[in-house]
Amino acid sequence: MPASLDVAVTDAPDSIAAWLSERGVYRVSTRAGDTVHVEPVVADAGPALALHRVPVRGARDAIDAGVDVVLTGDPEAVAYARTRADLTSLPSVWNRTYMLLVRAAPSSDGDPAPALDTLRAELAADAVRVEARPATAMRAGSCVEPRGATTPATGVTDAARPRIVFPRGDDVARALAARLVALGATRRGLLAALAGSVANAGDALRAEGVDPREAAQAVESGGALAAVIPVSPMRFPECGFGAVPITNADLTRVIPLIQTRERLIARRSLTDRALAALAQAVSDSSQVGP
Amino acid sequence: MTFRSRLMIAFGVVALAPLVVIAAGVRREMDQRLTAQDDRRAAALAAVAAADLSRRGASIGARLASLADALTDDNRFRLAVTQGDATQRAYVLDLAGRAMRLTGLSMLQIQDAAGRIVSSGHFRNEYDRLEPDLPALLAAAGGAALVRARTPDGPLLALARVDSVRLGGRTFALVGGEAVDSAFLARLAPGGDFSIGLSLPGESGIATATAARPNSHAVVVSRTSIPYIAAAAGGARSVQAATLTLSRSTAALDALRRSVDIWFVAAIAVTATIALAASTWLAARVSRPLRELAEQTSRVDLDRLDVDFSTDRDDEIGALSRLLGVMTRRLSATAVRERDAERRAAVGDLARQVNHDVKNGLAPIRHVLRHLAQVQRDEPARLAAVFAERRPTLDASVEYLDTLARNYARLSPRLDVAPCDANAVARAVAAGASLPRSAALVLELAEDLPPVRADALVLRRILENLVTNACDALDGRGGTVTIATARAEGSAQLTVRDTGSGMTRDQLNRAFDDFYTTKPGGTGLGLSIVRRLVADLGGAVRVDTEPGAGTSVSVTLPPNDHQPGPARPAERQ
């Protein structure tokens, strides 16, 4: 078994390392520049991994450059791997849930309208370019991650900045926000069911990337009508899909939209034990599929 | 106005007038040529901008046509849109984005016959939106038109065209274009002082950044209308006209004008300064000899004709100076002749007077002698008695003739000229003066009086005559006689003033004539003798008098170092 595998990831290495740690298989050992080194929690349970980031559109270049493992959601890279006999791929667990935060009182019945299921399906199928599925409904009042105080919201700010914000650099969140903006013109009724203020913005509605740490806060402070943010289901497994970093759950409606996952692309030349360890690390399966 | 001022004005006019005329002419010519050049450049740029805009529209059309051809051959797209193959949906949704990147367009959307957006490059997730009017409006515009396309980030203004492709009996519209922003406009007007602004009806326009300075004017060079598909009231859209305005900033031209003006003003200022300095120098150079000549000329009078007008100058001033010298020499000769004539006339008058006086003195003597001769012949015994009787007559006549001789002797004294203390002479005269009762004599002697060149005896005679006249002028009424000395321009001045009866103008005019007197028993020779004595000393006499207010006679004597020259006449006032 190689001492360390070179793993190219299209997400932040720290985020991937945290996710692997939450799964209880790996833990962070060292950081060297932009590379994060993780090692198995159980000694000799698998190879150590050196996680370094590549652009989403650079995943195929990483494969061609001979990297051992690529972890990406880029469908083009996955399709490319399928055409290569020397590569194998394995879907990860659904490791990210995209939430829509709207500043409004949460519904006691969960989602505001059954039509949201159709919306979730459409979003998962067409709006994003990664492997996705509709998110399940959320239990009322659950899974709020404590945060610091935020600036009180004002209606004036809402009207002045009719926008849906998303974490800058997150293409999935951006696509979801863009689709919601488009729905403001095409299916305003559906959007009104989600949030009246968002639907009322009409053609003035915009999608705008913000600092990832400020996306949820922007809704609570009145800086945005809504926000699309990703959460990890691993941090609070009891919630089913993760915790939402908001301050006051009574003033913010949290609507799960879709869940996404990535694919682990590995060289078949790796040892079976290494491949099994990787499969255990990223998925619920112990075998890497064809 | 002085000669210097006139010279300076003339210099200023000569130096500045041509420069001002040249400056104004150059500036006007430069302004006209630059303006015309700018106008030609602006017209050319306007034509280039219009052509570029047209070319860009054509380029968009060409790229849409190529895309239409590519779509015709795209089986995945065909399967998706004609057979409803759901597995190709993601491909179709991303198709416009890929095509947009390949063709370099900023906006691209594929719409089906119903106007539903099948794929959008500038707003991928706007799929399924209905926008049936846009292809029709673009087709109605007959070419490229400005449209407001939606994007997640906000509206995008684009110069768009429409094309179409038929697949399986179904028509799909391709709407594509380039983003119209300040960079787009800047490419139409490449920098410099030109800028392009785009005005949209009912909306705020956009414009290129210019290098125009504050307070400069922008001149509109051309306006071009572009079809604009604008939203109207009620949501319906229509084709309106946007205006593309090419403007030219006059900042550079204004700056050039200001710079030229500054340089012209500087040149005029320098020229004026040089002209002023040159005229001042020249005026000083020309006027100084004139001023000196004027000063020399001012010293000329009949008693002072020894002014030296000799000069080495060979110009007009030198000629004038020499002419003045010749004139003074002529005047000097004339004055000598006049003095000789006057002297001869005086001598003639004196001879006639002497003849008359001697005859008058000799007549009694002749009568007595004739009487004595008759007595001796006829009555010899009474000769002694008659002689004794007539002797007083002889004595009186002899005394008269003796007195007459002494008086005439005073008319031509001999001078013994030497440095002389005028104050001492004044004190001696004052001591021997015979004043009438109730009259006072006052001495006002200057302490710093320089020695004078004179004969002390002559000077005493002058003062004695003047004091005697002053005492006589009091007419026994009492009053004051003052003897004063003073320094006067390096020489000494002696003045005898009285508070007597003074003289009329007529009396003054004859005061220096021989034998003219207004006093009973006067000889009429006092002031005449004074005038001659003063002239012999090389001095001058001045009389100031007013009837009833007294008379002041001033004698100015040359200083000790004075070389004798022609005597000055007496002055009367």
Interface residues (C-beta under 8 A of the other chain):
Chain A: P75 A125 D126 A127 R129 R174 A175 A177 A178 R179 V181 A182 A185 T186 D203 R206 A207 E208
Chain B: R89 A90 L93 D94 F123 R124 N125 E126 Y127 D128 R129 L130 R150 P152 D153 G154
